[in-house]
């Protein structure tokens, strides 16, 4: 159970490990290209080598890449769907060149399918198969969504659907605490955490879980809005994060915070303290 945060790559990807260490990170996450889309920084053997050297120098165990926000694998507009496939494939290639452990992505929205969620999900499956048909060192993760509008992938059943239709492909799951809470899954107490992860294991399978995004939520349970908050300042509350640290089944997973940098070091310190408290 290691903790980290999303950090900037301004000035070069190789600078990310030092920024992460300054926050107290043990792992970290980045965008390898502008989050709203656009051309990425070029990766050279030299920059990849400096990144790996800085990972060691600044005590970072592993890192992850988040795809841009523009991804929609269910878009009826060919330009958007094809662009989404291309970008995710590129991120897996870039992650493999850099040594990233995972690339995580949201799937998109079913809004172009006139309420036909099944058609949207089938389109996502076919596009995911096109993405992960290559040999990558970096694994693709589907991140749970908060559930607003026609967003795809906000329930355990939907996550299981994609994994079931991608058997034989290498795809895992990233759970965001704020998203799953907003989607209706309670994690505010130890009893709630046990119940929720019993359910996740039953429907999806803990064997498919790879990592967490660790965020409190500005919105209450089931409100289906993606609004991150600092740990303890939101509707999940510190009791929920203590319950996550206490749950023995979750100790093998790493957690990346996506909170604002003004207090992210405090958030990481909170989780490290809870980890030590329940280490035995």
N, C-alpha and C positions, 0 to 999 in steps of 0.2 A: 504494500500500500504506500505508493509514493505520490507526492503532491506537487503541482506546478500550476502554470498559468499561460494564457495566451499572450505572446509578446510580439513586438514589432520587428520587422526585418529592414527598417530604414537604414540606408547606407551599406546594405549587403546582408545576405542571409547568414553569413558567417558571424555576424555580430549578435545574433539571437541568444546563444548560450550565455554570454556575459550579462546581457539584460535579464535573462531568466535568473541567473545566480544572484543578482542584486535584489530580487524579490524574495529570495529564499527558496527558489524552485529546485526540485530534484528531477523533474521532467518539464517539458514545455510544449506549447502548440504555436503554430504560425499559420498565416496565409502566405503561400509562396508566390502569389500574384495579387493584384489589387482585388479586394473583396467584392467590389461592384463590377468586376470584369476588367478587361484590358490586357495589355501585353505584360508577361512576367519578366522578372530579372533573368538574364541568361545565366545558366549554370555551367561553369567550367570545371575542369579537373582541379584547378587551383582553388577555386572558391569552395568546392565540395571538400577538398582536403583540409582547408583552413577551418571549415565548420566542424569536421571530425576532431581536429586538434583542439578546438575551443570547447567541444563537448567534454573532453577529458580534462582540460585545464580548469574548467569551471564546474566540474562535478555533476554534469547532467547525464542521467542514465539513458534516456531515450527522448524522442520528440515526435510530434504528430503534425500533419498538415490538414487544414480545413479547406474545403473547396469554396469558391466564391458563392455569394448569395443568389446569383442569377440562375442557378441550376434549375431546370424543369424537364425531367425525363418523360413527362406525360404531355408535353405541349403539342397541340395540334399544328402549330407553326413549325414547319420543317427546319427553318433557320435556328430556332431556339432549341429544339430537341437535338438536332445534329451538333449544334454548338455545345450543348451540355455533355453529350457523349464525348466529344473531342476534348473538352476541358478536363473531364475526370480522367480520361486516359492519359492526358499530358501530366496531370498531377501525380498519377501513379508512376509514370516514367520519371518525373522529377524527384518524387519521393524515393524511388529505388536508387537513383543516382546519388542522392544526398544521404541516404541511410535512415530515412524516416520509418518508424515502426508501422504507422497507420496513416491512411488518408480517409477522412470521414466526410460524408456528404448528406445533405437532405435530398429528398427525391423529387419534390415539386408539388404541383397542384393538379387536381382533376377538373378545374373550372372549364376547360375546353371540351369536356366530354358530356355536357348537358346532364349532369347528375349521374352518369353511368360510371360508378366507381370501379366496377369490374373491368371495363374497357381500359380505364386509366391505369389500373394496376397491371394488366396484361402488357400494356405498352411499356411500362417501367421495367417489367421483367425482361422483355426482349432487348431493351436498351442496356440493361445491366449485363446481360449475357454478352453483348457486343463489347462492353467495357472490360470485363474480366476474363476475356478469352486469351489474353496475353500472359506471358510469364513475367510477373513482377515480384520483386523482393518485398515491396510494401503492400500490405493488405488493405483492401477496401472495407470500410465500415459504413453501415446505414445508421444514421443518427435518428433517434426518436424525435418526433415533432410535437409541438404543443397542441395542435389540433384546430387552429383557427381556419375559418372559411372551408375551402375544399382541399386543404393540405393533405398530403398522403404520408402515412407512416406514423400516426400518433397513437396507435393502439398496439397492444401485445399481439393481438390477432393478425393485424396487418404485417407486423414484423415477421411473424411466423409464416405468413403467406409467402413473403418474398424469399425467405430461407428455404421453404419447402420447394419452391419453384426454381431455386438455384442450387439444388443438390449437385455435387460434383464440382462446383465453383468455390473459390476461396472468398467468402464474404462473412464479416462479423457484424456485431452490434455495438454501438456506442449509446449509452443511456445518459441523457442530460437530466439532472435532478429537477431543475425548474420546468423543463418541458414535460416530463412525465407527471409532475405534480399538477401542472396546469391542465394536462390531459385527463386527470381524474384519479391518479394513483397516489395514495396517501403514503408519505414517508416521514410523518411528524413525530412518531414514537417508535419504540422498539417493537411493540406489538404490530404496528402498521407496517414497519419495514419487513418484519418476518412474513406477514400476510402477503405483501406486495411481491416479495421475491420468491415466495412459494408459488404464487400465481405465475410470475415470469418464468420460473423453472418449468412449470407444468405446461405452459402454452408455447414458449419460445425455446427454453433450455438454457441454463447457465453456461453450458459448454460453448454457446455461441457469443456470449458476452465477452468483450475485449477490454473496455475501459469506460470511464465516466467523464462527463462534463459536470463540474461541481458549482452550482449556482443556487442561491436562494431565489425566491419568486416574489415579484411585486404584486402578483395577482393571486387570488385564493384558489384552492383546489377546484378543478373542473371548469375554470373560467376560459380555458382554451386560448390564452394569449401568451406570447413569448416576451416576457419582461424579466430580465435578470436583476438580482439585487445582491448586495454584500451579505455574507453569511451572518445570520442572526438578525438582520434588518428587514427580512421579508416574512412571508406567510408560512414558510416551512419552519423557520426558527432554529436556534442553536440546538434544541432538543432533537430535531430531526437529523442534524449532521452528527451529533453524538451517537444517535441510534445507528447511523450508517457505519461509523467507525467501530462500533461495538459488534456489529453483525459479522460473525466469523467467516461466513461464506464470501464476504466481499474483500477480505484482506489480501487476496492475490491480485487485485485490480488497482490500476493507477487512476488518478483523478486530476483533471486539468480545469482550473478555474477560468471563467470568462467574465469576471467582474471588472469594474473600472480600476485603473491602476492607482487611484488615490488611496485605496485601502486593501489592495490585493495582497500586499505583504502581511497585513494583519490577518486576512482570511487564511493564508497559508499557515501562519503561526498557530492559529486556532486548530487547524486540522492536525498539525504535527503534535500538538499537545494532547489532543484526543487520541491520536494513534498511540502515543506512549502510555496513556492512561489505560488503554485496553489491549496492550501488547501481549499480555499473558492469556 
